[in-house]
Amino acid sequence: MCIVLVSLNMMTPILVTGQKYDHFEVENDDLVWRYTFDYVGSKDSLRKEVVQMLKSKFFTFNVTRNEIGYMGEINHYIVNCKQYGRTYYNTPRMYWDGEWTGKFRVEVLDNHYLVTIYALYFEKMEQSVGYYRTEKPVKGRYIDAVTKKHQTVFRKNELGNMVMMSVGLRNDFDIKNTVLIR
């Protein structure tokens, strides 16, 4: 939910964003994840490490450099539910079996970098019961799966799963967890 307020002294619109939870925020009809990673060093030394981190990930594609950092696409991202103590029976299948796509932006600054992930979309194959046992794709936008009431409220039963997704993204985009490619 976005509310636009108009300031009385300037007559300019001020955008107030909607719901927030564990680095996720509803913004302009999309679910956005933002996290700021601390780094000791200059922007130039950090830029080299961000490039290495993005190269080492199997799920980052079409990475382009711009004046503030990098942007690209996420394809075939898989959440490692076992790593976070989850089992097949207490985790929704979109996290357990699903592959995620989306877009990302990395802003490189002195002493930190900001990762923004948006347009998250999941897809999983689901077997139908019956004689033929065919598979059909189940897919959708992440915001539709975790919100209700016209995207103004997060579903309470999804909050724990959103924490798991947030921790997974944080671990996967952290330079400290990157195996360098030489």
Secondary structure as a PSIPRED ss2 file (coil, helix, strand):
# PSIPRED VFORMAT (PSIPRED V4.0)

   1 M C   1.000  0.000  0.000
   2 C C   1.000  0.000  0.000
   3 I E   0.000  0.000  1.000
   4 V E   0.000  0.000  1.000
   5 L E   0.000  0.000  1.000
   6 V E   0.000  0.000  1.000
   7 S C   1.000  0.000  0.000
   8 L C   1.000  0.000  0.000
   9 N C   1.000  0.000  0.000
  10 M C   1.000  0.000  0.000
  11 M C   1.000  0.000  0.000
  12 T C   1.000  0.000  0.000
  13 P E   0.000  0.000  1.000
  14 I E   0.000  0.000  1.000
  15 L E   0.000  0.000  1.000
  16 V E   0.000  0.000  1.000
  17 T C   1.000  0.000  0.000
  18 G C   1.000  0.000  0.000
  19 Q C   1.000  0.000  0.000
  20 K E   0.000  0.000  1.000
  21 Y E   0.000  0.000  1.000
  22 D C   1.000  0.000  0.000
  23 H C   1.000  0.000  0.000
  24 F E   0.000  0.000  1.000
  25 E E   0.000  0.000  1.000
  26 V E   0.000  0.000  1.000
  27 E E   0.000  0.000  1.000
  28 N C   1.000  0.000  0.000
  29 D C   1.000  0.000  0.000
  30 D E   0.000  0.000  1.000
  31 L E   0.000  0.000  1.000
  32 V E   0.000  0.000  1.000
  33 W E   0.000  0.000  1.000
  34 R E   0.000  0.000  1.000
  35 Y E   0.000  0.000  1.000
  36 T E   0.000  0.000  1.000
  37 F E   0.000  0.000  1.000
  38 D E   0.000  0.000  1.000
  39 Y C   1.000  0.000  0.000
  40 V C   1.000  0.000  0.000
  41 G C   1.000  0.000  0.000
  42 S C   1.000  0.000  0.000
  43 K H   0.000  1.000  0.000
  44 D H   0.000  1.000  0.000
  45 S H   0.000  1.000  0.000
  46 L H   0.000  1.000  0.000
  47 R H   0.000  1.000  0.000
  48 K H   0.000  1.000  0.000
  49 E H   0.000  1.000  0.000
  50 V H   0.000  1.000  0.000
  51 V H   0.000  1.000  0.000
  52 Q H   0.000  1.000  0.000
  53 M H   0.000  1.000  0.000
  54 L H   0.000  1.000  0.000
  55 K H   0.000  1.000  0.000
  56 S H   0.000  1.000  0.000
  57 K C   1.000  0.000  0.000
  58 F C   1.000  0.000  0.000
  59 F C   1.000  0.000  0.000
  60 T E   0.000  0.000  1.000
  61 F E   0.000  0.000  1.000
  62 N E   0.000  0.000  1.000
  63 V E   0.000  0.000  1.000
  64 T E   0.000  0.000  1.000
  65 R E   0.000  0.000  1.000
  66 N C   1.000  0.000  0.000
  67 E C   1.000  0.000  0.000
  68 I C   1.000  0.000  0.000
  69 G E   0.000  0.000  1.000
  70 Y E   0.000  0.000  1.000
  71 M E   0.000  0.000  1.000
  72 G E   0.000  0.000  1.000
  73 E E   0.000  0.000  1.000
  74 I E   0.000  0.000  1.000
  75 N E   0.000  0.000  1.000
  76 H E   0.000  0.000  1.000
  77 Y E   0.000  0.000  1.000
  78 I C   1.000  0.000  0.000
  79 V C   1.000  0.000  0.000
  80 N C   1.000  0.000  0.000
  81 C C   1.000  0.000  0.000
  82 K H   0.000  1.000  0.000
  83 Q H   0.000  1.000  0.000
  84 Y H   0.000  1.000  0.000
  85 G C   1.000  0.000  0.000
  86 R C   1.000  0.000  0.000
  87 T C   1.000  0.000  0.000
  88 Y H   0.000  1.000  0.000
  89 Y H   0.000  1.000  0.000
  90 N H   0.000  1.000  0.000
  91 T C   1.000  0.000  0.000
  92 P C   1.000  0.000  0.000
  93 R H   0.000  1.000  0.000
  94 M H   0.000  1.000  0.000
  95 Y H   0.000  1.000  0.000
  96 W H   0.000  1.000  0.000
  97 D C   1.000  0.000  0.000
  98 G C   1.000  0.000  0.000
  99 E E   0.000  0.000  1.000
 100 W E   0.000  0.000  1.000
 101 T E   0.000  0.000  1.000
 102 G E   0.000  0.000  1.000
 103 K E   0.000  0.000  1.000
 104 F E   0.000  0.000  1.000
 105 R E   0.000  0.000  1.000
 106 V E   0.000  0.000  1.000
 107 E E   0.000  0.000  1.000
 108 V E   0.000  0.000  1.000
 109 L E   0.000  0.000  1.000
 110 D C   1.000  0.000  0.000
 111 N C   1.000  0.000  0.000
 112 H E   0.000  0.000  1.000
 113 Y E   0.000  0.000  1.000
 114 L E   0.000  0.000  1.000
 115 V E   0.000  0.000  1.000
 116 T E   0.000  0.000  1.000
 117 I E   0.000  0.000  1.000
 118 Y E   0.000  0.000  1.000
 119 A E   0.000  0.000  1.000
 120 L E   0.000  0.000  1.000
 121 Y E   0.000  0.000  1.000
 122 F E   0.000  0.000  1.000
 123 E E   0.000  0.000  1.000
 124 K E   0.000  0.000  1.000
 125 M E   0.000  0.000  1.000
 126 E E   0.000  0.000  1.000
 127 Q E   0.000  0.000  1.000
 128 S C   1.000  0.000  0.000
 129 V C   1.000  0.000  0.000
 130 G C   1.000  0.000  0.000
 131 Y C   1.000  0.000  0.000
 132 Y C   1.000  0.000  0.000
 133 R C   1.000  0.000  0.000
 134 T C   1.000  0.000  0.000
 135 E E   0.000  0.000  1.000
 136 K E   0.000  0.000  1.000
 137 P E   0.000  0.000  1.000
 138 V E   0.000  0.000  1.000
 139 K E   0.000  0.000  1.000
 140 G E   0.000  0.000  1.000
 141 R E   0.000  0.000  1.000
 142 Y H   0.000  1.000  0.000
 143 I H   0.000  1.000  0.000
 144 D H   0.000  1.000  0.000
 145 A H   0.000  1.000  0.000
 146 V H   0.000  1.000  0.000
 147 T E   0.000  0.000  1.000
 148 K E   0.000  0.000  1.000
 149 K C   1.000  0.000  0.000
 150 H C   1.000  0.000  0.000
 151 Q C   1.000  0.000  0.000
 152 T C   1.000  0.000  0.000
 153 V E   0.000  0.000  1.000
 154 F E   0.000  0.000  1.000
 155 R C   1.000  0.000  0.000
 156 K H   0.000  1.000  0.000
 157 N H   0.000  1.000  0.000
 158 E H   0.000  1.000  0.000
 159 L H   0.000  1.000  0.000
 160 G H   0.000  1.000  0.000
 161 N H   0.000  1.000  0.000
 162 M H   0.000  1.000  0.000
 163 V H   0.000  1.000  0.000
 164 M H   0.000  1.000  0.000
 165 M H   0.000  1.000  0.000
 166 S H   0.000  1.000  0.000
 167 V H   0.000  1.000  0.000
 168 G H   0.000  1.000  0.000
 169 L H   0.000  1.000  0.000
 170 R H   0.000  1.000  0.000
 171 N H   0.000  1.000  0.000
 172 D H   0.000  1.000  0.000
 173 F C   1.000  0.000  0.000
 174 D C   1.000  0.000  0.000
 175 I H   0.000  1.000  0.000
 176 K H   0.000  1.000  0.000
 177 N H   0.000  1.000  0.000
 178 T C   1.000  0.000  0.000
 179 V C   1.000  0.000  0.000
 180 L C   1.000  0.000  0.000
 181 I C   1.000  0.000  0.000
 182 R C   1.000  0.000  0.000
